[in-house]
Amino acid sequence: MHAADAASALYCSGCGRSMAKAHRKHNGERFCATCYARLFTRRLCSSCGRFARLPPGDGSICRKCESARPCVRCGTSGRSVGVMTRYGPVCNACRPHFVDPKPCGECGKPSNRLSRVSRLGLDVQVCPVCARRDFATCQSCRRHRILAESRDGRLLCSLCMSVGIVSCRDCGEQMPAGRGIRCESCYWRGLHSKRVQLDQAAFATPQFAALFAEYAAWLQERIGWQRAALRIHRYLPFFIEIEQRWRDVPSYSVLLAHFGAEGLRHVRLPMTWFTEAQRMEVNAVAREADSENRRIRRLLGTMPAGTVGALALTAYRDLLQAKVDAGKSTSRSMRLALRPAVSLLLVADGSGNTLPNQATVDRLLRETPGQLAALIGFICYLNKHYALGLLPVVDEQHAAARRRQSLEAKLLALARGGGDSNSFRRKWVCIGLMYFHGLSKVPSGQVLSDAISIDADGYRISIRGQEYWLPTPESIAATE
């Protein structure tokens, strides 16, 4: 016997001999014709009382009565049997949950929903994606189906082609026949109602079930039936946690302390409804402070715990926190002061075991001269408590060179991209004035379109009575 034949051979569960095809399957076992005649004797069915060949054992029922039992998974009766298991019959809808995935004959991806599609001319079983590869969206009902071209040139499904327009069963409005019995609006309205009822069953008290229904009604008015039906499930865990923890809608400060500002951002619509329904009052100051404290904790976590750098950073944080508690500063200012302090410590030693020296300060300020003002406070703290003698000084010549390189890179990027709109021209003029004429930062709003004139050589700009000349982007791009 070949290897392929041996792999596909079946063996009788009664006698153990190989067979090309099983004569009878029962409880996951296969029997040949001989063993079927020997083991399955003709007796009265204990269910219907008729004679039939029944498997060995007491209390056996015939195949017809066995197939008529409810599906062992969904409990539905009357559906076609998809597969018989040792636990009982399984309907066609539940069959994929009881079969092992096999590779698709076309794409090779494993699937437990393989089927044969005769219209595609395939002799192999394919997955649902490959089985529907000739489907497209109907231009009338927007269902994904097999289409044909109508007389007016549209691609329509068979229902929209043959029937055309029908009335919605619920609202009576006209709709494409391919939609079925309900129009799209009624479908989403019904789906939203079903999902709300399903979610209400998850609450332990009628009070919160009614509260969730009120929110669902507000949500559909706020974002529409379709979006409300698609998004209502995601807010259920939030309401359930409130019910289990507090048994009532708590104050905003309690929610903020439990979920944090970041957690409440994921439930913005419920929080908006709580506010509009006057069930709580949002404290914007406390929310911003919570966000800043979260960012501060993240900054402190960048330094390895227990190192000299982490200890210095924590002590500096405590000093800044005292100012915040005294009302002399804010949490945002504290975070902005800690950011360059962390950068300085990481430049000195990423492991946190070494404090910065003067070379470290100079290197950081050469790379980011704009952090000088925010870094002075931390340097003064290090000098006072660790006697480091650091001097926060920016190399102005190096900073000017880096600024000029940055402006040059922006000009070259604009020249390569090109453009002829007013916004592009104003942006080119603003950066060009800083690069070619050394002006300080010029906001684009201060450069009016009528103040820019174009001649054969370039742009001429008039600002506050002074005239400047700039080359065009095309001339810059041509010289690269």
N, C-alpha and C positions, 0 to 999 in steps of 0.2 A: 504494500500500500504506500502511495506517495505521502510526503509530509503534509501537503495541503489537504489531502483526503483524510489523513489521520487526525488533523486538527479539527476538521469539521464533522467527524464521525459522531453518531449518537449511540448511546449504550442503554439497553433496557434496564430499568431499575428492578425488574423481577428476576431475570435470568442472567443479566450481565453481558449478553451478546450484543454485537454491533448491529445497527439497523440504519437504513437509508432515511427513514422517516418514522416518527413515533405514531403508533396507532391510536393512543389515548394519553392525554396528559392529566395528572391529578395531583394537586398539592405540590406542584413544582417537580414531580417525578414523571418519567416517560416510560411507557409500556409498549412492547411489541404486540402483534396480533395474537400470538400464542398465549402470552401471559395475560392479555386482556380477557381472552375467553376462559382462562383458567381461574383468574382471581376475581373478575367482575361477574358475579353470579346474578341470575335473574330473580329478583325479590320484589316485595311490595315497598314502595316509597313511603317513608314515615310521614311525609308531608302531604302529598296529594292522594296517596292510597292506590296508585297505579303500579303495574309491573314495569320494571326497568332493570337494566344491568347496573348494579350498584357496586361501589368499591368495597373492599373488605372492611369490616368493623360494624359495630352496632349503631343504630340511629342514623344510618346513611340516607341521603335524599338523592333524587334523580338530578340530572344535569339541568333540566328545565326549571325545577324548583330552586336549585342552587343559583342559577343565573337570575332568577326573579328577586333574589334578596337585595336589600339596599346596598349601595356602594359602601365599602368599608371605610372610605376616607371622608366623603362628603355626606353620606347618609341619604342620598337621593335615590328614589325608586323610579323604575320605568325607563331609564336611559339604556342605550346600547352598551353591552359589556365590552370593555376594551381589553381586559386581561383577567384571567382567573388566577388568584394567588392562594396560598395556603391559608390566608386569613379570610378569604371570601372574594366575591366579585368586585371589580373595580371598573367604574364607568369610563367612557372614552375621554371625558374631560380630565379625569384624574390619572389616566394611564401613564403620562410622562413621568409621574412621581414614583412609578414602580418599575421602570425599565432603566437599564444601564445606558449611559451615553455611548453612541457609536459615531465614527467619523462620517461626515457628509460625503456622498459620492462625487460632489462637484468641488467644493472648497476645502474639504478635509477637516473642517472644524468639528469637534465632538458636539453632539446634540442628542437629546432624548425625545425629539419630536420629528423624527425622520418620516418621510412619506414618499410615495411614488406619484409623479405628476405626468399623466399621459400627454397633455397638450404640449409639453416641452420636448417630447420625443426622447426622454431619458429612460434607460433601463436600470437605473440605480436609484436608491433612496437618497433624498436630499433634505437639507434643513429648511426651516420656514423662510429664511432669507433667500436662498437659491430658488425655492419653490415660487416665490413672488417676484422674481427678477423681471418679469414682463409686466408688472403692475406699474401704475403711475397715478398721479393725483387728478381726479376728475375736475374739469374746469367749471362745473356747475355745483356739485354737492361737496367737493373737496374730500371725497373719500378715496382711499388708495385701492384701486381696482384695475381690472383689465379694461382698456379703453378702446374706442373706435372713433373715427373721424366722422362728425356729423355733416349735414349739408352746409351749415354756415362756417365750417372749418374748425370748429371746436372739438377737442378730444373729450368725449363723454363716456361714462359707464353705461351698461346696458339699460339700467332703470331710467336714468336721465334721458337716454336716447329714445326709448320706447314709450315711456309714460309721460315724461316732461315735468309738469308742475302739479303738485297735489297740495292738500290742506293739512296743516299740523293738527294732530289729534287733540293737543292740549289747548293751544291758543287760537287755532283756526286760521292763522296766517298762511299765505302761500309760501311754498318752499320746493326745492328740487326733490324729485321722487327718490333719488339716491340717498337722501338723509334717513329714510325709513318712516317711522310714524311720528317723530318729533322734529321740530326745527332745531337749529343749533342753539338758539337762546334757551329754549325749553329743556334741551338736553343738559346744558350746564347748570340751569336752575335746579333740575331734579337731582343731578349729581351732587351739587352743593348741599341740598337738603338731606340726601342719604348719608353723606359723610358727616354732617353735623349730628344726625341722630346716632350714627355709629360711635362718634367721639363722646357723646353725652353718656353713653353706657359705661364709660371708663371712670366716671366720677362716683364717689362714695355718697355724696349728699345731693339732694335735689337742688339745693341752693346754688352750688357751683355748676350743675348741669344747666340751670336756667341762666346763670351768668355767662357761660360759654355760648349759649344760644344768642344772647344779646350781643355779644362780641361778633359772632358770625353774621348776624343781620347788619351790624354796622360795617363789617368788612366788605360785604358784597355791595353796599352802597358806596363805599370808598373806592374800591378797585374793580368792581364789576363781577358778574357771576362767574365767568371763566377763571379769572385769576384767583378769585376767592375759593373756588372749588379745588384748584390745584395747590393752594397754599394753606388751607385751613388745618391740615393734619400737622404741620410743622409747629404750630403753637400749642398743641395739646399738652406736651410734657411740661411746658411752663405753667399752665393753669393747674395741672395735676400736682406739681410740686408746691404751689402756693396752698392748695387745699390740704395736702398732707402735712405741711409744716406749720401753717398758721390758722387754718380753718376759716379764714376770712381774708379780705384784701388788706394787706398791711400798708404802712406808710412808705413813702418813697425812700426814706433813710434806711428803713429795715431791708427793703429790696436791694438797695445799693450796697449795703454791708454784706449781704449774702451772695448776690450775683456779680457785683462789681460793675463798673461802667461799661467794660467791654462785653460782659454777659448781657447787659440790658440793651446793648446795641443790636443784638441778634433778635430782639423782640420789640423792635421800634413801634410796629403797628399796635400791639396790645398796650404798650405804654402810652401811645397817643390816645387810644380809646379810654384808658383809665383817666387821662387828663381831661379829655373832652366830656366824659361822663361825670366829672367832678368827684371821682373816687379817690384821687390823690393829687398832690401838687408837686411838680418836679422842681428840685433844687439844682439849678444849673451850676451854682458855685461848688456845691458838694460833688457833683458829677465830674466837673473839671479837675477838682482836687484829687479825686480817686484815680482819674486817668493819669495825672502827673505822678502820683505815688506809684502806680504800676510801672510807669516808664523809669522812675528812679530806682525801683527794685531791680529792674532789668539791667540798668547801668551798674549797680553795685554787684550784680551777679557775674559781670564780665571779669572781675578780679578773683583769682583763687582765694578761697577762704583761709584765714589764719596767717596770710603772708603780711609782710610789713606794708606793702602797697595797699592791701585790703584794709588793714587797720588804720592807716593814714586817711584813706578815702572815707571810711565809716566815721572817724572822728570829725572830719571836715563836714560830712553830712549832718552830724549832730549839731555842729555849730550853726550851720545854715537853718536847720530845723528850729533851733531856738529863736532865730530871727522871725521865722514864719509864725511860730506860736505867739510871739510878742506883737504881731501885726506889722512888723517893719519890712516884711518881704512876702513873697507869694511862692506857692509850690512850683509854679512855672519858672520863676527866677532861679529857684534852687536847682531845678533840673538843668537849666541853661548854664549854670555855674559848674555843675558836676560833669557835664559832657566833656569840656576841654580838660578837666582834671583827670578823667579816665583816659583820654587820649594821651596825655603826658605820661601817665604811669605805664601805659602799654608800650609807648615808644621807648621808655627807659628799660623796661624788662617785662616781657609778656608773662613771665611766671610770677610776677609780683614780689620778688625777693630783693629787688634793688630800687632805691629811691632815685629820682632824676637828678642829674647834675647839669652844669651850665651848657654842656654840649648837647644834651637832650633837649633843653629849652630852645636853644638856637635852631636845632634841626626841625623841631615842631613848628616854630614860628616862621621858618623859611618856607615850609610846605603850606601852612595855613596862617598867614599873617593876620587874617581877620579875627582870629580867636584871642588876640592880645588882651582886649578889654575884659573878656570873660575869664581869662587865665590868671590875671593879676591877683585876684583874691586867693586862689589856691597857692600861688607862689609865695605870697605873704604869709600864709598859714604855715607852709613848709619852712620858711626862713625863721619864723618865730618859735616853732616847736621842735625843729630838727637842726636849726643853725646851719642851713645849707648855703646861705649867701647867694641865692640865685638872682639874676637880673633879667627881667622880661623886656628885651629890646628886639625890635624888628629891624632887619636889614632892608632899609628903604630902597636901595638900589636893586637888590635882588627881587623885592616885591614888585617894583615897577617893571622889571624885565619879565616876570611871570605874568603880570597883568597884560603886558603888550603881546606876549605869546598867546594868551587866551583870546584876546581881541582878534589877532591875526587868524587863529583857527576858526573863529566864528565867521569872519569875512570870507575866508576860503570856502567854508561850507555853504554859505549863502550864494557865492558866485557859482559853485558847482550845481546847486539846485536850481538856480534861475527863478524868474518870475517877473510879472509886470503889473501886479496889483498895487494899490495904494499902500496897503499894510506892509507888503514886501519892501516897497521903496522907502517907507519911513523907517523900517527896521535897519535897512542898509545905511541910511543916512545917519541914524543915531550911533551905530557902531563905528561908522567911518569917521564921524566927528571926533570920537574918543581916540581912535587909532591914528589918524593922520594929523589931527590938530591938537591933540592932548587935552581936550575938554573933559570935564568931569562927567559923570553919568547923566545922559540926556534922555529923559522919558520920551517915548514915541508920541505921547499925547501933546507934547510941546512943539512938535514939528508938524506944521500944517501943510496940507498938500499944495495950497497955492503959494507957499513959500519956497517950493522946490521947482526950479526951472531946468530943462534939459537942453543942452546944446550939442554941437558935434564933438566936443572934447569930453564932456561929463556932466555932472550935476552941479548946479549953483544954488546954494542954500542961504537964505537970509534969516538970521535969528537975532532979535533984539538990536537991530540996526547994523549988525556985522554980517558981511558976506563971506561965505566959505565955498571952496571948490572941492569936489570929490570925483574920482574916476567911476565909471559905470561898472556893474558886475561883469558885463561881457568882456571889457578890457582886462579885468583881473583874471578871468578864466582863460583868456587867450594867451596870457603870459606864463601860465603854469607849464 
